[in-house]
Amino acid sequence: MSSRREVNAFNISFLDLLSGALGAVIILFVAVPKAKQETEHIKPPSQEKELKAKNHALQAEIESLEIKLAKIKAEAPPVIEKVETPKIDEVPKVEEVKQGILDVDVGFKFKGKKIVFLIDVSGSMQTMDKMGQVKAGLKMLITSMPKNYEIDVIHFPGRYSAKYSSLWSYTQALGERQKGDVYRFLNKLKPKGATPTRSALKYAITAYPDITDIVLLSDGAPTKANSRGYDSIEEILSAVRKDNYKKIQINTIGVGPAFSLRSTTAASVFLKTLAEESGGFFYGF
């Protein structure tokens, strides 16, 4: 009896051991993921392969663009290879237009490069600092003119009750010394007296044998000599047509707010007509 009990005890102990081992295996199987399932997935392409694929695609696009560029060049008109910049000492090139020439350095459509400026210095030029505006504008214009321009400046009325006075009484090329003379001449101008436009125009047209342009700057209608009575605009225009047989281009600038393209004042109509009949320009400021 004793030996049989020992065998049974042995069998039960052996079964317990097997059950414990099986439980441990089950726990390990559940708790620990299978390494084989995680490692055996399909690997993505390597970085090197991706870069090579992109490189091939870019190379193909470059070749396509080069073919298009060559086609565009073949169909395009010829292009100027080189543009030479003119030297400062050379005569500036000008663009010919229907009424005179447009100088790239000056900006006005002058007929040529020999110009007389007629400046109205009558008493009315004192209002609204019109005299100061004329001085500043002329200084800027003359500063921009190359030395191949020849000019003279006349103001009316003149000094000591004269109808007009000029800087040189002939045109001079605009070197640095001449520009300085013009600036000093302008600085001395003071508004006073009447507006003897007829006399100043006749002097400029007849006393300068080879000028191409006259620039008249005024703020009012012409008066008779040094009086306050208005002069006849029709008579002045008729005299200018007769005297201007050399076809000098007369350009006019109206100084003050009364001058505009639509203005019908006597002064505005006079300046616009004077410019139109000689092929000149008219500006109001």
C-alpha positions in Angstrom: 0.0 0.0 0.0 2.8 2.3 0.8 4.6 1.9 -2.5 1.4 2.6 -4.5 0.8 5.8 -2.7 4.3 6.9 -3.6 3.7 6.2 -7.3 0.5 8.3 -7.2 2.2 11.1 -5.4 5.0 11.0 -8.0 2.4 11.1 -10.9 0.6 14.1 -9.4 3.8 16.0 -8.8 4.9 15.3 -12.4 1.6 16.5 -13.8 1.8 19.7 -11.7 5.2 20.4 -13.2 4.0 19.9 -16.7 1.0 22.2 -16.1 3.3 24.9 -14.7 5.7 24.7 -17.6 2.8 24.9 -20.1 1.4 28.0 -18.3 4.8 29.7 -18.5 5.1 28.9 -22.2 1.5 30.3 -22.8 2.4 33.5 -20.8 5.6 34.0 -22.8 3.7 33.4 -26.1 1.1 36.0 -25.2 3.3 38.6 -23.5 6.2 38.6 -26.0 5.3 39.5 -29.7 6.7 37.2 -32.3 9.9 38.7 -33.6 9.5 36.9 -36.9 6.2 38.7 -37.7 7.7 42.1 -37.0 10.9 41.7 -39.0 9.5 39.9 -42.1 7.6 43.0 -43.6 8.4 44.3 -47.1 11.3 46.9 -46.9 10.9 50.3 -48.6 13.3 51.4 -51.4 16.6 52.7 -50.0 17.4 56.5 -49.9 20.0 56.1 -52.6 17.5 54.6 -55.0 15.0 57.5 -54.4 17.7 60.1 -55.0 18.7 58.4 -58.3 15.1 58.3 -59.4 14.7 62.0 -58.7 18.0 62.8 -60.4 16.9 61.0 -63.6 13.6 62.9 -63.6 15.3 66.3 -63.2 17.8 65.5 -65.9 15.0 64.7 -68.3 13.2 68.0 -67.5 16.5 70.0 -68.1 16.9 68.3 -71.4 13.4 69.2 -72.4 13.9 72.9 -71.3 17.1 73.1 -73.3 15.3 71.9 -76.4 12.6 74.5 -75.9 15.1 77.3 -75.4 17.0 76.4 -78.5 13.8 76.5 -80.5 12.9 80.0 -79.0 16.4 81.4 -79.9 16.1 80.1 -83.4 12.7 81.8 -83.9 13.5 85.1 -82.1 14.7 88.2 -84.0 18.4 89.2 -83.7 19.3 91.1 -80.6 21.8 94.0 -80.4 24.9 92.6 -78.8 26.4 95.9 -77.4 25.2 99.4 -76.9 27.9 102.0 -76.6 27.4 104.8 -74.1 28.3 108.2 -75.6 31.1 110.1 -73.9 30.3 113.2 -72.0 32.3 115.4 -74.5 30.4 114.1 -77.5 27.3 115.8 -78.8 24.2 114.1 -77.3 22.1 112.2 -79.8 18.6 113.7 -80.4 15.4 112.2 -81.5 13.8 113.9 -84.5 10.2 114.7 -84.1 7.6 116.4 -86.3 8.0 119.8 -84.6 11.7 120.2 -83.7 13.9 117.9 -81.8 13.7 116.3 -78.3 17.0 116.4 -76.5 17.5 113.5 -74.1 19.3 115.8 -71.5 16.8 118.7 -71.6 13.4 117.2 -72.1 11.9 120.1 -74.3 11.2 119.8 -78.0 13.5 122.6 -79.2 14.1 123.2 -82.9 17.9 123.5 -82.3 20.5 124.4 -79.7 20.7 128.2 -80.0 18.1 129.6 -77.7 17.2 133.0 -76.3 15.2 133.2 -73.1 12.7 136.1 -72.7 11.7 136.6 -69.0 8.8 138.8 -67.9 9.9 140.7 -64.8 6.8 143.0 -64.6 5.4 144.0 -61.2 2.8 141.2 -61.3 5.5 138.6 -61.2 5.9 139.4 -57.5 2.6 137.9 -56.5 2.6 134.2 -55.4 6.4 134.2 -55.7 6.2 133.7 -59.5 9.6 135.3 -60.0 11.1 132.9 -57.6 9.5 129.9 -59.4 10.9 131.2 -62.8 14.4 131.6 -61.4 14.4 128.1 -59.8 13.0 126.5 -63.0 15.5 128.2 -65.3 18.4 127.3 -63.1 17.4 123.6 -63.2 16.9 123.7 -66.9 20.2 125.4 -67.7 22.1 123.1 -65.3 20.9 120.1 -67.3 22.0 121.6 -70.7 25.2 120.3 -72.2 27.9 122.7 -73.2 27.0 122.4 -76.9 23.9 124.6 -76.3 24.3 128.3 -76.9 22.0 130.7 -75.0 21.3 134.3 -74.0 18.9 135.7 -71.4 16.8 138.8 -71.8 14.4 140.3 -69.2 11.7 142.8 -69.9 11.2 145.5 -68.9 14.9 146.3 -68.7 17.1 148.3 -66.4 16.8 152.1 -66.0 13.3 152.3 -67.7 14.6 150.4 -70.8 12.1 148.1 -72.6 14.5 145.1 -72.2 18.0 144.2 -71.1 20.1 141.2 -72.1 22.9 139.3 -70.4 25.4 139.2 -73.3 23.5 140.4 -76.4 24.7 137.3 -78.2 24.5 133.6 -77.6 27.3 131.8 -75.7 28.1 128.1 -75.3 27.2 126.8 -71.9 30.5 126.1 -70.1 30.8 126.3 -66.4 31.7 130.0 -66.4 28.8 130.9 -68.6 26.4 128.9 -66.4 27.7 130.9 -63.4 27.1 134.1 -65.3 23.5 133.1 -66.0 22.8 132.2 -62.3 24.1 135.5 -61.1 22.1 137.3 -63.7 18.9 135.5 -62.7 19.5 136.2 -59.0 19.5 140.0 -59.6 16.1 140.0 -61.3 13.4 141.9 -59.4 9.7 142.3 -60.5 8.8 145.9 -61.4 7.1 147.9 -64.2 4.9 146.9 -67.1 5.0 144.1 -69.7 6.5 145.4 -73.0 6.4 141.9 -74.7 6.2 143.3 -78.3 9.6 145.1 -78.0 11.4 142.2 -76.3 10.1 139.7 -79.0 11.1 142.0 -81.9 14.6 142.4 -80.4 15.1 138.6 -79.9 13.8 137.8 -83.4 15.9 140.4 -85.3 19.1 140.9 -83.2 20.2 137.3 -83.1 21.0 136.1 -86.6 21.3 132.4 -86.1 19.1 131.4 -83.1 16.8 128.4 -83.5 14.5 129.0 -80.5 13.0 131.6 -78.3 11.5 130.7 -74.9 9.1 133.4 -73.6 8.1 133.2 -69.9 5.3 135.6 -68.8 2.4 135.9 -66.4 0.2 138.5 -68.1 -1.0 140.1 -71.3 1.3 142.5 -73.1 1.2 146.2 -72.4 2.2 149.2 -74.5 5.8 150.1 -73.9 6.1 150.9 -70.3 2.5 151.9 -69.7 -0.3 150.0 -68.1 -2.5 150.1 -71.2 -2.9 146.7 -72.9 -1.2 146.2 -76.3 -3.1 144.7 -79.2 -2.5 140.9 -79.4 -3.5 140.7 -83.0 -1.0 143.4 -83.9 1.8 141.7 -82.0 1.0 138.3 -83.8 1.0 140.1 -87.1 4.4 141.7 -86.5 5.9 138.4 -85.4 4.7 136.7 -88.6 6.4 139.5 -90.6 9.7 139.6 -88.6 10.1 135.9 -88.1 11.0 135.0 -91.7 13.9 132.8 -90.4 11.3 130.5 -88.9 12.5 130.7 -85.4 10.5 128.4 -83.1 8.8 130.4 -80.4 8.0 128.5 -77.3 5.9 129.9 -74.5 5.5 129.2 -70.8 2.6 130.8 -68.8 3.5 131.5 -65.2 0.8 131.3 -62.6 -2.5 129.4 -62.0 -4.4 131.5 -64.7 -2.7 129.5 -67.5 -4.1 126.2 -68.5 -5.0 124.4 -71.8 -8.6 125.4 -71.4 -7.9 129.0 -70.3 -9.5 131.7 -72.4 -7.8 134.8 -70.8 -6.1 137.2 -73.2 -2.7 136.3 -71.9 -3.3 132.6 -72.2 -4.7 132.8 -75.7 -1.8 135.1 -76.8 0.9 132.6 -75.5 -0.8 129.6 -77.0 -1.3 131.2 -80.4 2.3 132.6 -80.5 3.6 129.0 -79.9 1.2 127.3 -82.3 2.0 129.6 -85.2 5.8 128.9 -85.0 5.5 125.2 -84.2 6.6 125.7 -80.6 5.4 124.3 -77.3 3.2 125.9 -74.7 3.2 125.0 -71.0 1.4 126.5 -68.1 2.6 126.3 -64.5 
